[in-house]
Amino acid sequence: MKQYIFVGLGGASGAIARVALSRILPSFVLTIPFKILFINVIGCFAMGLLVEALALYWSASIDTRHFLVQGFLGGFTTFSAFSLEFGLLFEKGLHGSAIVYALLSMVLSIVFFFAGMKMIRIFA
């Protein structure tokens, strides 16, 4: 039960940080949604730094790990969780699985986003 509290506190903190950062960044650069791109990129960079530091140099408690990895970075950007899963598959030498996972994640997420919109339009 305690792990859920740490994940929840970290997630709330990450979401607050995401909103706060998005308020100071420009909305669009070259017609792309720059805020989300920037937040995803720095969140993934932070995930890489944190996971490697935890593996090699920092024996943080499980509560701290839950707060920072699943919580804060998960709340800051869900793209960091995707990148972590992809990275774990890739590092294990499961390159094909990593590529399939990445393609399925992108394609299915977009397809189901539009499917959800379509469903609301049909039943509204």
N, CA, C and O of each residue as an XYZ file, in Angstrom:
496
protein
N       0.824     -1.196      0.000
C       0.000      0.000      0.000
C       0.869      1.263      0.000
O       0.551      2.261     -0.647
N       1.965      1.186      0.738
C       2.846      2.344      0.833
C       3.397      2.759     -0.529
O       3.565      3.950     -0.792
N       3.683      1.778     -1.403
C       4.230      2.105     -2.721
C       3.249      2.947     -3.523
O       3.668      3.822     -4.281
N       1.948      2.700     -3.371
C       0.948      3.483     -4.101
C       0.938      4.933     -3.649
O       0.705      5.842     -4.446
N       1.190      5.139     -2.380
C       1.244      6.508     -1.848
C       2.434      7.244     -2.455
O       2.309      8.397     -2.869
N       3.588      6.580     -2.507
C       4.773      7.220     -3.083
C       4.598      7.479     -4.577
O       4.990      8.535     -5.073
N       4.011      6.523     -5.295
C       3.750      6.724     -6.726
C       2.764      7.871     -6.905
O       2.951      8.720     -7.777
N       1.723      7.903     -6.091
C       0.722      8.962     -6.185
C       1.281     10.339     -5.888
O       0.982     11.299     -6.598
N       2.086     10.442     -4.848
C       2.701     11.728     -4.519
C       3.665     12.177     -5.612
O       3.697     13.349     -5.985
N       4.446     11.231     -6.118
C       5.363     11.558     -7.210
C       4.606     11.929     -8.472
O       4.980     12.875     -9.164
N       3.543     11.193     -8.778
C       2.743     11.470     -9.959
C       2.103     12.842     -9.908
O       2.092     13.570    -10.900
N       1.572     13.190     -8.753
C       0.977     14.526     -8.596
C       2.050     15.597     -8.766
O       1.813     16.617     -9.413
N       3.213     15.374     -8.196
C       4.307     16.345     -8.326
C       4.759     16.473     -9.782
O       5.008     17.579    -10.262
N       4.863     15.344    -10.478
C       5.266     15.364    -11.879
C       4.242     16.072    -12.756
O       4.604     16.838    -13.650
N       2.966     15.814    -12.499
C       1.914     16.470    -13.284
C       1.928     17.979    -13.050
O       1.761     18.756    -13.990
N       2.125     18.391    -11.815
C       2.210     19.819    -11.499
C       3.416     20.442    -12.204
O       3.319     21.533    -12.765
N       4.549     19.742    -12.172
C       5.755     20.243    -12.851
C       5.521     20.367    -14.358
O       5.966     21.330    -14.982
N       4.814     19.380    -14.943
C       4.522     19.422    -16.384
C       3.675     20.641    -16.718
O       3.980     21.357    -17.672
N       2.634     20.887    -15.964
C       1.758     22.033    -16.234
C       2.511     23.336    -16.027
O       2.385     24.261    -16.830
N       3.288     23.416    -14.965
C       4.049     24.638    -14.692
C       5.040     24.919    -15.819
O       5.155     26.057    -16.276
N       5.753     23.893    -16.267
C       6.718     24.075    -17.348
C       6.009     24.430    -18.650
O       6.496     25.266    -19.412
N       4.879     23.812    -18.908
C       4.181     24.077    -20.164
C       3.666     25.509    -20.247
O       3.452     26.031    -21.341
N       3.470     26.137    -19.114
C       2.999     27.530    -19.109
C       4.084     28.528    -19.512
O       3.774     29.647    -19.921
N       5.341     28.136    -19.401
C       6.416     29.075    -19.744
C       7.052     28.782    -21.103
O       7.856     29.572    -21.597
N       6.693     27.645    -21.706
C       7.252     27.284    -23.014
C       6.365     27.825    -24.129
O       5.162     28.004    -23.935
N       6.953     28.086    -25.298
C       6.124     28.514    -26.435
C       5.228     27.361    -26.885
O       5.626     26.197    -26.825
N       4.019     27.690    -27.335
C       3.057     26.658    -27.725
C       3.491     25.884    -28.954
O       3.516     24.654    -28.939
N       3.831     26.591    -30.010
C       4.180     25.929    -31.259
C       5.493     26.500    -31.786
O       5.732     27.705    -31.701
N       6.317     25.654    -32.315
C       7.530     26.042    -33.022
C       7.507     25.253    -34.324
O       7.459     24.023    -34.309
N       7.540     25.948    -35.428
C       7.489     25.315    -36.746
C       6.252     24.428    -36.899
O       6.339     23.334    -37.457
N       5.128     24.885    -36.418
C       3.814     24.222    -36.503
C       3.718     22.882    -35.776
O       2.785     22.121    -36.029
N       4.651     22.576    -34.887
C       4.513     21.369    -34.082
C       4.253     21.768    -32.630
O       4.685     22.836    -32.197
N       3.546     20.913    -31.872
C       3.286     21.232    -30.466
C       4.567     21.112    -29.635
O       4.866     20.057    -29.076
N       5.297     22.192    -29.570
C       6.621     22.221    -28.966
C       6.597     21.862    -27.482
O       7.482     21.149    -27.006
N       5.602     22.343    -26.751
C       5.570     22.083    -25.304
C       5.621     20.592    -25.012
O       6.442     20.138    -24.215
N       4.750     19.837    -25.654
C       4.680     18.400    -25.398
C       5.957     17.707    -25.858
O       6.484     16.841    -25.160
N       6.449     18.087    -27.023
C       7.694     17.503    -27.525
C       8.832     17.748    -26.530
O       9.555     16.818    -26.172
N       8.989     18.988    -26.087
C      10.064     19.341    -25.163
C       9.924     18.583    -23.845
O      10.902     18.044    -23.327
N       8.717     18.543    -23.309
C       8.484     17.849    -22.038
C       8.773     16.359    -22.187
O       9.394     15.761    -21.308
N       8.330     15.749    -23.293
C       8.622     14.331    -23.513
C      10.120     14.079    -23.626
O      10.634     13.113    -23.063
N      10.814     14.940    -24.347
C      12.259     14.747    -24.536
C      13.010     14.896    -23.218
O      13.846     14.053    -22.893
N      12.733     15.941    -22.460
C      13.488     16.094    -21.201
C      13.061     15.052    -20.168
O      13.868     14.638    -19.336
N      11.801     14.626    -20.217
C      11.357     13.561    -19.319
C      12.063     12.253    -19.620
O      12.460     11.530    -18.706
N      12.221     11.947    -20.901
C      12.929     10.726    -21.297
C      14.415     10.811    -20.970
O      15.024      9.823    -20.558
N      14.996     11.993    -21.154
C      16.400     12.197    -20.789
C      16.572     11.989    -19.280
O      17.513     11.326    -18.843
N      15.671     12.551    -18.500
C      15.723     12.386    -17.042
C      15.542     10.919    -16.655
O      16.192     10.441    -15.726
N      14.659     10.199    -17.366
C      14.461      8.778    -17.081
C      15.751      8.009    -17.347
O      16.142      7.155    -16.552
N      16.408      8.309    -18.461
C      17.675      7.644    -18.762
C      18.727      7.909    -17.705
O      19.404      6.989    -17.247
N      18.864      9.176    -17.318
C      19.823      9.536    -16.270
C      19.508      8.804    -14.969
O      20.390      8.222    -14.338
N      18.241      8.844    -14.583
C      17.840      8.279    -13.300
C      18.000      6.764    -13.261
O      18.543      6.228    -12.295
N      17.542      6.078    -14.279
C      17.611      4.621    -14.296
C      19.067      4.147    -14.277
O      19.408      3.200    -13.568
N      19.908      4.801    -15.049
C      21.321      4.396    -15.076
C      22.015      4.742    -13.754
O      22.834      3.968    -13.259
N      21.688      5.894    -13.191
C      22.268      6.258    -11.893
C      21.826      5.270    -10.811
O      22.623      4.882     -9.956
N      20.560      4.866    -10.851
C      20.064      3.886     -9.875
C      20.731      2.528    -10.064
O      20.984      1.815     -9.092
N      21.013      2.175    -11.306
C      21.645      0.880    -11.580
C      23.127      0.867    -11.203
O      23.645     -0.151    -10.745
N      23.804      1.998    -11.396
C      25.259      1.998    -11.228
C      25.780      2.683     -9.966
O      26.783      2.253     -9.396
N      25.105      3.747     -9.529
C      25.700      4.580     -8.484
C      24.847      4.835     -7.253
O      25.387      5.090     -6.176
N      23.551      4.774     -7.382
C      22.675      5.234     -6.306
C      21.749      4.111     -5.872
O      20.856      3.714     -6.621
N      21.955      3.608     -4.687
C      21.084      2.547     -4.174
C      19.957      3.179     -3.358
O      19.886      3.031     -2.138
N      19.096      3.876     -4.059
C      17.965      4.553     -3.412
C      16.968      3.517     -2.909
O      16.887      2.404     -3.429
N      16.225      3.899     -1.902
C      15.203      3.012     -1.351
C      14.123      2.748     -2.402
O      13.976      3.506     -3.360
N      13.383      1.680     -2.211
C      12.301      1.339     -3.133
C      11.240      2.448     -3.133
O      10.627      2.713     -4.166
N      11.024      3.086     -2.000
C      10.058      4.188     -1.927
C      10.519      5.364     -2.783
O       9.719      5.975     -3.492
N      11.803      5.675     -2.714
C      12.358      6.761     -3.527
C      12.256      6.419     -5.009
O      11.938      7.280     -5.829
N      12.522      5.181     -5.345
C      12.407      4.734     -6.739
C      10.968      4.859     -7.235
O      10.727      5.355     -8.336
N      10.025      4.414     -6.429
C       8.611      4.536     -6.806
C       8.224      6.006     -6.983
O       7.544      6.359     -7.946
N       8.652      6.849     -6.065
C       8.327      8.268     -6.139
C       8.887      8.901     -7.413
O       8.177      9.613     -8.123
N      10.165      8.636     -7.697
C      10.826      9.303     -8.822
C      10.512      8.692    -10.187
O      10.190      9.417    -11.128
N      10.602      7.365    -10.304
C      10.479      6.730    -11.625
C       9.018      6.610    -12.045
O       8.590      7.275    -12.988
N       8.253      5.775    -11.358
C       6.853      5.603    -11.738
C       6.021      6.841    -11.428
O       5.124      7.202    -12.189
N       6.323      7.485    -10.310
C       5.544      8.633     -9.880
C       5.866      9.910    -10.621
O       5.139     10.305    -11.533
N       6.956     10.562    -10.236
C       7.265     11.881    -10.785
C       7.409     11.853    -12.305
O       6.728     12.599    -13.009
N       8.291     10.995    -12.809
C       8.501     10.982    -14.265
C       7.298     10.421    -15.008
O       7.014     10.841    -16.129
N       6.588      9.479    -14.398
C       5.358      8.982    -15.005
C       4.292     10.062    -15.092
O       3.540     10.118    -16.065
N       4.225     10.917    -14.084
C       3.274     12.032    -14.099
C       3.742     13.179    -14.969
O       2.934     13.906    -15.547
N       5.038     13.333    -15.056
C       5.602     14.416    -15.874
C       5.377     14.115    -17.346
O       4.966     14.991    -18.106
N       5.642     12.889    -17.748
C       5.422     12.467    -19.130
C       5.288     10.960    -19.188
O       6.174     10.241    -18.727
N       4.195     10.474    -19.746
C       4.064      9.024    -19.895
C       5.002      8.509    -20.976
O       5.234      7.303    -21.062
N       5.535      9.376    -21.784
C       6.482      8.953    -22.807
C       7.751      8.410    -22.169
O       8.435      7.578    -22.764
N       8.072      8.868    -20.971
C       9.262      8.350    -20.307
C       9.060      6.890    -19.908
O      10.008      6.106    -19.952
N       7.849      6.516    -19.524
C       7.576      5.113    -19.198
C       7.689      4.249    -20.451
O       8.236      3.147    -20.399
N       7.176      4.743    -21.571
C       7.309      4.043    -22.845
C       8.793      3.869    -23.185
O       9.215      2.781    -23.579
N       9.571      4.920    -23.036
C      10.992      4.863    -23.362
C      11.725      3.877    -22.463
O      12.632      3.177    -22.914
N      11.336      3.820    -21.199
C      11.953      2.872    -20.267
C      11.681      1.441    -20.720
O      12.603      0.628    -20.773
N      10.435      1.124    -21.047
C      10.099     -0.230    -21.473
C      10.829     -0.594    -22.767
O      11.343     -1.704    -22.904
N      10.870      0.344    -23.711
C      11.602      0.116    -24.958
C      13.080     -0.132    -24.650
O      13.679     -1.075    -25.166
N      13.658      0.720    -23.808
C      15.068      0.594    -23.453
C      15.390     -0.717    -22.775
O      16.436     -1.309    -23.043
N      14.508     -1.189    -21.897
C      14.740     -2.463    -21.218
C      14.743     -3.625    -22.213
O      15.593     -4.512    -22.141
N      13.781     -3.611    -23.143
C      13.770     -4.652    -24.176
C      15.040     -4.587    -25.019
O      15.663     -5.613    -25.295
N      15.414     -3.395    -25.420
C      16.589     -3.212    -26.278
C      17.863     -3.652    -25.563
O      18.697     -4.342    -26.148
N      18.016     -3.258    -24.310
C      19.213     -3.616    -23.531
C      19.310     -5.124    -23.290
O      20.408     -5.663    -23.146
N      18.169     -5.798    -23.245
C      18.165     -7.259    -23.078
C      18.473     -7.979    -24.384
O      18.499     -9.209    -24.430
N      18.707     -7.207    -25.451
C      19.003     -7.805    -26.746
C      17.764     -8.202    -27.530
O      17.871     -8.854    -28.570
N      16.593     -7.818    -27.046
C      15.339     -8.140    -27.722
C      14.983     -7.012    -28.685
O      13.944     -6.364    -28.551
N      15.868     -6.789    -29.662
C      15.718     -5.656    -30.574
C      14.428     -5.721    -31.383
O      13.741     -4.713    -31.544
N      14.104     -6.893    -31.886
C      12.868     -7.049    -32.654
C      11.647     -6.744    -31.812
O      10.734     -6.052    -32.262
N      11.626     -7.256    -30.593
C      10.504     -6.985    -29.687
C      10.408     -5.504    -29.363
O       9.311     -4.956    -29.266
N      11.554     -4.855    -29.196
C      11.566     -3.419    -28.900
C      10.969     -2.631    -30.062
O      10.183     -1.708    -29.848
N      11.333     -2.988    -31.275
C      10.808     -2.285    -32.450
C       9.315     -2.531    -32.615
O       8.552     -1.606    -32.893
N       8.901     -3.790    -32.442
C       7.473     -4.106    -32.540
C       6.697     -3.343    -31.462
O       5.637     -2.781    -31.736
N       7.225     -3.326    -30.247
C       6.584     -2.598    -29.147
C       6.444     -1.117    -29.485
O       5.386     -0.528    -29.262
N       7.501     -0.511    -30.018
C       7.466      0.914    -30.357
C       6.435      1.181    -31.447
O       5.630      2.106    -31.337
N       6.461      0.375    -32.487
C       5.507      0.574    -33.586
C       4.068      0.359    -33.127
O       3.186      1.158    -33.440
N       3.834     -0.721    -32.385
C       2.481     -0.968    -31.883
C       2.021      0.140    -30.942
O       0.864      0.556    -30.986
N       2.920      0.612    -30.098
C       2.556      1.685    -29.158
C       2.129      2.934    -29.900
O       1.100      3.528    -29.577
N       2.902      3.337    -30.882
C       2.576      4.556    -31.627
C       1.321      4.374    -32.467
O       0.394      5.180    -32.388
N       1.290      3.324    -33.266
C       0.169      3.136    -34.186
C      -1.131      2.884    -33.428
O      -2.137      3.543    -33.690
N      -1.120      1.939    -32.493
C      -2.354      1.622    -31.777
C      -2.847      2.782    -30.921
O      -4.053      3.004    -30.817
N      -1.938      3.517    -30.313
C      -2.359      4.672    -29.509
C      -3.068      5.707    -30.369
O      -4.099      6.248    -29.967
N      -2.533      5.984    -31.534
C      -3.147      6.964    -32.432
C      -4.465      6.429    -32.991
O      -5.462      7.150    -33.036
N      -4.468      5.168    -33.414
C      -5.701      4.566    -33.941
C      -6.807      4.588    -32.884
O      -7.939      4.968    -33.184
N      -6.494      4.187    -31.666
C      -7.518      4.153    -30.632
C      -7.912      5.545    -30.153
O      -9.034      5.733    -29.683
N      -7.027      6.513    -30.260
C      -7.401      7.897    -29.981
C      -8.531      8.314    -30.920
O      -9.561      8.827    -30.483
N      -8.318      8.083    -32.222
C      -9.340      8.453    -33.198
C     -10.582      7.573    -33.072
O     -11.693      8.047    -33.310
N     -10.415      6.304    -32.704
C     -11.569      5.420    -32.494
C     -12.431      5.944    -31.341
O     -13.659      5.930    -31.419
N     -11.782      6.400    -30.285
C     -12.529      6.979    -29.166
C     -13.289      8.223    -29.581
O     -14.446      8.406    -29.202
N     -12.638      9.084    -30.363
C     -13.323     10.281    -30.851
C     -14.516      9.895    -31.720
O     -15.599     10.464    -31.579
N     -14.322      8.938    -32.611
C     -15.385      8.494    -33.524
C     -16.561      7.910    -32.736
O     -17.722      8.163    -33.056
N     -16.242      7.132    -31.711
C     -17.292      6.511    -30.906
C     -18.172      7.568    -30.229
O     -19.396      7.441    -30.199
N     -17.542      8.597    -29.695
C     -18.304      9.677    -29.069
C     -19.168     10.376    -30.108
O     -20.324     10.696    -29.835
N     -18.619     10.616    -31.298
C     -19.397     11.279    -32.345
C     -20.581     10.439    -32.785
O     -21.641     10.985    -33.092
N     -20.423      9.114    -32.823
C     -21.510      8.246    -33.248
C     -22.628      8.222    -32.203
O     -23.810      8.269    -32.543
N     -22.238      8.148    -30.934
C     -23.225      7.976    -29.866
C     -23.667      9.281    -29.231
O     -24.520      9.276    -28.344
N     -23.102     10.402    -29.669
C     -23.488     11.684    -29.072
C     -24.711     12.265    -29.751
O     -25.173     13.342    -29.375
